[in-house]
Amino acid sequence: MAEVIDFRDAGRGARQAFQVDAGGDLDPPDNTARRDDDWPILALGHLDGSYHFLDVTGQKRVLTANQLYRRGDLMSLFGGVDAWLRTRWPLYSKPEEGEEEGKIVGFRLQAAAAALQKACVDAGLYGDHIVLRRSGIWPAENGLPAVHCGDAVLIGGRWYPAGTRTGNQIWEAAPRSPRPGAPCGPEVARDLQEDLRQLWNFQRPGGEIIVVGLLGTTYLGGSINWRPAGFLTGPGGCGKTQLLNVLRSCSPLHHYTTDTTKAGLETALSGRAMPSFIEEAVATKDAAGARVLINMVLASVVGEGTKGHRYGENGRVRKIEMVGSIIMASDYVPEMKQTHLGRFAIVDLCPPQDGTDYNAEHKALMRRMSDRGPAMWGRVLASWQRYHDSLDVFRSALKETQCAPREMDQYGALLAGWWILTQDRVPDERDGREGVAAIREFVRTAEDVAVDGPGHQVISRLMTWPVAMQHTTNRIPIGVLLAIALFNPPNGRVLKSNAYQHLLDIGIRTVRADETSKDKRGRPAPRMADCHGIWINLKSIEIEKAFKDTEFDDGKWRIELGRLESARIKTKNVRIGSYNGGALWISAPELGLEEDEIENVHRAEGDPLSG
């Protein structure tokens, strides 16, 4: 039978009592707890001639008007039992002699179908405002975690049968899934952390803390707004698959797959707010598939996740909803944009330094954690409020390190998940600083983020793009030409002049800080700052080529360059060789061009610029 446990005492810091299943079956479903009256089914609404119900088992059903008036289809809503229908709309046999009325021999199909139709009409139009919840951990109406275990759902400290409706959320019936257990003490997670440190070789210090933190946040499913994703990676023999399996063992309620196709993941993960584990997530040569995968993860780990519709070949529309925490393992880490790096915790693993085989120890740890997983889950659920209090502390500590806001969200959540598993209290400021110091090599500063940002990616692409020299087959990177044109010493005037002209030909004009030259009308060189800088024509054909078939194609490179700190745009009348019109100014230091860093750029014998 179900047992009520006060998690506040067991969890030491939670502010909400939860109820957990102690191993037996639930009490018989209390239909009155999920229905407005004595109806065993629930009318959800109608749309386009179809009528939507939760049947007697709590499953979502849709019947057309014709189906409602067919006995078999209507009876399927009631599990084949017509006792309630006989009571509400009895069908009598012809009275025998001496009887006032006949015996009940069935129910009046037409009257029952009409009443069900009316109930759906009274419920209103069925639409996206009605949310069907499948198995997982979701936010309840009061913000606390609601744990949907298939045939029952834990809401506000009570177990309700599947089919319960709270507001616009309907907890749809599904096969029975594991329940959280009575919460354990912090020593269980501490032992796990030490086992991780001993049995795996993490490339960066604090890797075991990140892994425990990932586990802590996955236990809360979709009930938290920021859900860090994890990527376990490393060469063969580093134990990433075994580590993924240990995390699976710790998670009583989870989904596991090796199907990384877009359709496969949408089908498997849609509507399940639970930890999801993906093995061999990225094929080394499948760059396009890798981008699709990480973009799906990106959208599912924040807020309400991904919501949308997919259209099948038969014209039917299928709704998808992806929300939850996802942990992947693969030899290969795909190329990630700045937005991905802010949501993935990449845990690099190395093979054991001494070549020791830990396979037996890994399997033993999996067995232990399989037994302890429900209690760890219960501990995290009991610490929901403590999680949010801890998150505030760690975000403040991360802010002191000058890290970017998204890093505060990501690693603040991971540290909060780690803390509630391994400690019994709310962290103080000192705990916050020590926690951040323990994972310092994972956290990027605001400067690191800026360097990895799209603007600097565009600069890197631009500076390394080779352009063809006139009358030769040689190609020289734009960055080299800029360095020569801006900083070549006076004795290299011929080389400097050629570099300047080649840049004009492709729509780039260099302007030195000490430049005194004037045009034919006596106007000085245009500039937007006192330092060295360049003008880039906004319609340069050569620069468009540099970004063709990249994520910055179709003029997106202009947008990203325009976001740089020194960027200034003039919409017309900037003469650059044969180009005349709008141009973008960027100061040389932001391009990484400093005079003392390019002393090795000089004229070489036979250099194509010399002639």
N, C-alpha and C positions, 0 to 999 in steps of 0.2 A: 504494500500500500504506500501511498505518498506520505512523506514525512516532512513536517514543517521545521525548518532550521533557521535560527536567527543568525544571519551571516555577520551581524555587527560584532558579536562576541568572537566568532571564529576568525573573521577577517581583520579585526582590530583597526577600525578606521572607516569602514563603510557606513553609510547612513541609511541603508535600505535593507529590509529583511527580504530574503528570497526563499522560495520553496523549491526543493529538489526531490527528484524521484530516488528513493533509497533502494531501488532494484526491482520492486514488484510492479504489477500493472496499476494503472490509474483507477481511481474510483469510477463507477459507471458514469457515463457522460450525463451531465445535467443540462438537458435541452433548454430548460427555462432560463439558463444563464446566457444563452446565445440567441434567443428568439424573443420577439416582442410579445408574443402570446403563446398559445399551445401548438403552433404550427411546427412540425418537425423539419420543414425545409424553409429556406429563406429566399424571398423574392428580391432580386437585386435591381431590376429595371427592365426596360425594353428599348430596342433600337432596330429600325429598319425591318420590322415585322418579325424579329426574333426576340425571344423572352429568356432572360438570364436568371439562373437560380444557383443557390448552393443546395445540393441534394442532401439526403438524410445522413450521408457519411461525411459531409463537409466539402465535397468536391464541386468545382465550378462546372455548370452544365448550361448549354444553350439549346433551346427547342424552338422550332418554327411553330406557327399557328396550326398547321396541319398535324405536326407531331404531337402537339398538346392534346388534340382531339383523337389521338390513337391510343388505345388502352395500353399497349405494350410500352410505348415511349413514356406516357405519363407515369405508369407504374415504376419505371426505372428510376424516377426521382425519389421514390420511397423504398428503394431496395427490394421491390417485389412484394412488399407487405401492404395490404390495403386496409388494415384495421382502422387507421385514422380516417381514411377516406370513407369507409362505411359509417363511421360515427358522424361525420359532418354532412355527408350527402347519401344517406342510406337508400338503397333500392329494395323495395319490399316485393315479396311474392304475393300472389292473389290470396286473400284471406280464405282460410278454410271455413267450413260451416261452424258457426258459433264463435268465431274469432273477430275482434274488431279490426285488426290489421294483420297483414301477413308477416312472415318472417323476413329478416334482413338476409338477402341473398347476394348482395354486391353493393356497388355504389353507382350513382348517376354520373356517367362519364361526361355528358354535356355540361351539367351544372358544375362539376369539379373543374373541368377545363376552363370554363368561363370565369370561375372564381380565381384560378391561378393567373389567368390573363389580367384580370382586374387588379390583382395584387401587384403585378409587375408595373402596370400603368400607374398605380398609386405611388409606387416607389420612385417613379420618374425615369428620365432617359438614362440609359447606361452609357458611361463614358470613362475617360481616363481619370476622372476625379475619384473613381472607385479603385482602390489599390488592392490587388490580390497578393498576399504575402506567402511565399513558399518557405521551406525550411531555412533557418539561419538565425542570425542575431540582428534584430532590427530596432530602430528607435520607437519606443511606445509614445503614446500621446503626451506623457509627462516628461519625455526625453530620456528616461531610463531604458536600459536594454530590455527588450522583449525577446525571449528565447523560444523560437518555434521549433519544436522537435517532431514535426510530422503529424502525429495524432494528437498532440497537445501543445499548448503554448503557455509559457510563464509570463504573466502580465501583472505587474504591481504586487508581486509576492504571492500570487495564486496561480494554480494550474487551471486552465480552461480547456475544454475539448476543441479539437480543430473544427473550424466553421464559425467560431466566435467572430463577431464584428465589433470593432471599437472605432467609432467615428467613421471615416471612409476607408479604414484598413480592415480587410477581411483575411483572416488567417486560414487559408485554404488547407484542406486535408492532404496529407502525403504519407508515404510509408514511414513507420516509426523509426526515429533516429536516436542516437545516444543522448543522454541527459548529462547536465553538469552534476558533479558530486559535491559532497560537503567540503568546504574549503580546507586546504592544508596549511601548514605553517610555512614560513619563508625558507626553512632549511631545504625543502625539496628543490626549489629553483636555484638555491645557492649550490647545492650538490651538482645540479645539471650544469651550471656555469663552470664549475671546476672540471667536470668531465669533459666539457667542450674544450677547455683550455689545454687539458692533458692529451686528448685524443686527436685533435686536429691542429694543423700548423697554419695559423692565420698570418697572412702577410703583413697586416697592420695591427699594432697593439689595440686591444679593445674589441676585436672581432667577436669574441664570445659574448660580450655585453650587447652588441648589436643584434646578435642572433636571439638572445633571450628577450630583448626588447621587441623584436619582430613577433616573437611568440605571444608576448603580452598584448600587443595591439591586435593581433589576429583573433584572439579570444573575444574581443569586443565587437567583431564583425562590422556591420554597417551602422552601429549605434554611435560611432564617433565620426566627426567631420573629416579628419585627416587620417588616412590609413596608409602608412608607409608600405611600399612594395619592396621586396628583397630579391637580389640576384646573386646566387651562389655560383662562383666561377673559379676555374683553375685548370691546370693540365690534368691529363689522365693520371690516376693514382693518388689524387689529392684528397679523395673521400667526399666529394660534393654530393654524390648520390646517397651515400650513407647518412650524411648530415641532413639531407632533405627527408630521408626516411625517419630519422629521429624526430624531426619536427612534425611529421605526419603522425607518429606514434603519440606525441604529446597532445594531439588535437582530436578529441573524440568525434567531433562533427567537422568534416572537411570534404573537399572534392579533390581528386587526383586525376591527372590526365597526361598523356603524351601526344595528344592530338592538338597541334598548334595551328591548324588552319583557322581562318576567320570564322567560317560557318560552324566548325566543330566547337570552337570555344564559345561562340554565342549560344549555341544549343546547350552546351554543358553547364555554363556558368550563369545563364540568364535567370534572374529571380532568386539566386541563392546568395544570401549575405553571410558567407562563411569563409574560413581560410581555404584558399585554392592553391594547390601545388602542381607545378608544371615541370616535367623532367625533359631534358634535352630540348629546351625551349626554342633555341635558335640554331638553325643549320648554318654552317660557316659560309656557304655560298649563296644562301637565300637572303640577300639584303632586303629585297622588297617585302618578303614575308616577315622579316625581323621588324621592319618599320611598322607594318600593320599590327603586329603583336604588341609592341611597346606602346603604340598609340592607343590600343584598346585598354591596356593596363592604365595608361595615363588618365584616361577618362573615367575609369571605374573606381579610383582610389580617393576621390575628393567629393565631399558633399553627398548629393543623392546619386552619384554615379552616372552611368550612361543609360539613357532612355531613348527608345526609337522604335521604328517599325521596319520589318523586312517583308518583301513581297515574293511569294512563291510562284512557280511556273503555272500553277492552277489559278492564280489570281487572288488567292487567299492572303490576308494580311496577318503577320505574326508579330506580336509585341515582344520587345526585348528590354531587359533591365539588368545591367551589370553593376554590382556594387559589392565591395568587400576587399579583403587583403589578399594579395597574390605574391607567392614566393616561387621563383624559378631557379632552375639549375641548368647550366650549360657550359661547355668548353669555351664558347665564343660569346663575347659581349658585343652586341650590335652598336653601331655608331649612334650616339644619343645627342639630342639637342639639349639646350640649357633647361628647357621645361622638364625633360625626362630626368636629368641628373638631380633635379630638385625633389624628385619623388621616389627614386630608386636608391636603396642602400646596397651598394655593390660590395660584397664580401669576397675578397680574393683569398683563395686557399693555395697552399703549396704542399708538395709531397712531404712526408715525414723526413726530417733532417737525417736521421740515422737509418732510414730505410725500413723501419719496423712495420710489421703487418699488424694493424689494429682491427682486423675484420671481426675477430671473436668478441673483442671489447665493444665494437659498434653494435653488434647484434644483441649483446647483453644489455646495453643501454636502451636499445629500442624496446626490449621486453619490459624493463623497469618503467620506462616512461609511458608505455601503454597502460600500465596499472595506475600510474599516478596522474595521467592526463586529466581525467574528470575532476579530481580534487584541485588541480592547478587552474582549470577552467572556472570552477566554483570560486576560487580565491579571487580571480580577476573580476568576475561579475560582482562579487561582494565589495570590491575596491573601486567601483565605478566613480564615485565622487572623489576618492583619494587620487585616482588617475588624473582627474581634471585639476585638482589642487597641485599635484606634482608637475603637471604640464606647465602651469604658470611659473613655477619656480625654475624649471630647467630652461624655459624660454628666456626668462630674465637673465640667467647665467650665460646663455648663448649670445644674447644681445651684447653683453660686456666684451665678447671676443671680436666684435665688429663683423660678425657673420651676416649673410644676407637674410632677409625675412623668411624666405622659403626654407632655408637651412634651419631656422628656428623652429618652424612647424615640423619639419621632417625629423630632426634629431631630438627636438623636445619631446615629440610623441614616442620615439624609441626609448629615450631615457626614462620617460614616465612609465612605459610598459615594463621596462626592466625593474624599476624601483618598486612598483606595487607587487611584483612577484618575489622580490628578494628582501624587502623590508616591510616593517609593520606600521610605520609612521609616515607622516608627511615630511618631505625633505625641507631642510632650512637652507639659507643662502650658502653656507659652507658646503653642504651636501651637493647643492647645485653646481658649484664651481668644481668640486672634485669629480662629479659625474662627467661634466664636460671635458675636463682634463684627461679622463680615462679614454675618451674616444676622439681626442683632438685630431688625429690624423685622418679621420673621416669627414670632419667638418670643414667646409670651404668658407673662406672669408669673402666679404663683399668684393674685394679686389680679384680673388680667384674666380668668382662668378662672372665678373665683368670680362675677364680675359677669355672665359669660355663662352661668352655670350655671342649672339648672332652678329652684332656689329663687328666684333673682332674676328669672327670667322670670315666675314666678308673682306676685311682688311687682309687677312692671311691669304685668301684666295687671290685677291687683287695683286698683292705684292709678289706672289710666286708665279703669276700668269706670264708665260713666255710670249714675247711678240717678235715677229719676223723683222729682220733688218732689211732695208731696201737693197736690192741688187745682190743679196747674199742668201744662203740657206740657213744662216745662223739665227738662233732665237735667244733672246736675252730676257730674263724676268723683269717685270716693271719695277720691282723694288730696287734692282741694281741700277737701272736707268735713273731712277729718282735720286739715289745716293750720289751718282756721278754728277747729275745736273745741279744738285744743291750744294755738294760739299767738295767737288774736285778742286784741288789747289790751283793757283793762277798759272803755273807752268803746264797745266793740262787743258788749255783753252780749246784746242781743237776737239779733244775728246768730249769736253763739257758741252761744247756747241752742238756736236752731233747727237748727244744724249737728249739735249733740250729739244732739238728738232724732231727726233723720233717720237718723243712724248707728245709733242704738238700734233703729230700726224694721227695719233690714236685718241686725241681729245683730252690730253692732260697738260696743264701748264704749271710749271714750277715758279715760285716766287720766293727769292731769298730775303732774309730779314734786312740785309744791307743793300738791297737792289735799288739803284738810282736811275735805271733806264726809263725812257719815256717813249710813247708812241709818236707817230707823225704829227699828231695834233698837240703834242707836248703834255699829254696826260701821263701821270705815273702809273706804274704797274698796279692793277687792282689787288687789294688785299683786305682780309677781315681780321687780321691780328698782326702784332709787331714781330712775331717769330717767323721762321721759315714755314712755308705751307704750299699747298697745291690746289688748283682748280680742276674739277672733273666735269666735263660736259655731260649733261643729263641724258643725251641721246647718242652717246658714243657707240658706234657699231662694234668696235673691238672689245670694249668692256662688256657689252651685251653678250658677246661670244664667250667671254670668260665665265659667265654665270649660266650659260645655257645648260639645260637638263640638270640643274642643281635646285635645291630648295629656295634659292634666291633668284630664280628665273622670273621672267615677265616683269622686270622692273622692281622686284622686291629688294634687290641690292641697294637701290636708291633710298628706300624707306629705312633700311638698317643703318646705312651710312649717315643718313640725316638725323639719326638718334644719338650720334656720338656727341660728346661734350663740346668739342670745338667746331662742330659742323655748322655752317651757315649757308643758306641758299639764296642765290640771286636768280630771279625768274627770267631775266633777259639781259642782253648787251654785255656778255662776257666773251671777248674774242679769244679763241683758243685755236690757233692755226686756221684751218678752213672752217672750223665750227664757230658759230656765233649764236648765242641764245642763253638759255638757263644753264647755270653751273652751280656746283657744290664746292664750298671751301672746306678743307680739312687741314689743321695745323700739323706740321711734320712730326712733332713729338708723339702725337696720338697714333701716328702710323708706325711708330717704333724707329723713326729716323733721327738719330742723334749723331752729331759730327764726330764725337770721340769714339763711336762704336764702329765706324766704317773706314778706319785708317788703312785697311787692307784693300780698299777699292781704289785702284789706280790703273793707269794705262799700261797695258801689257803689249809686248811686241807682237804684231800681227793681229791685234784686237780688231774685230770687225767695225768698231765705232770709228777707228782712225781713218778709214777710207770709205 
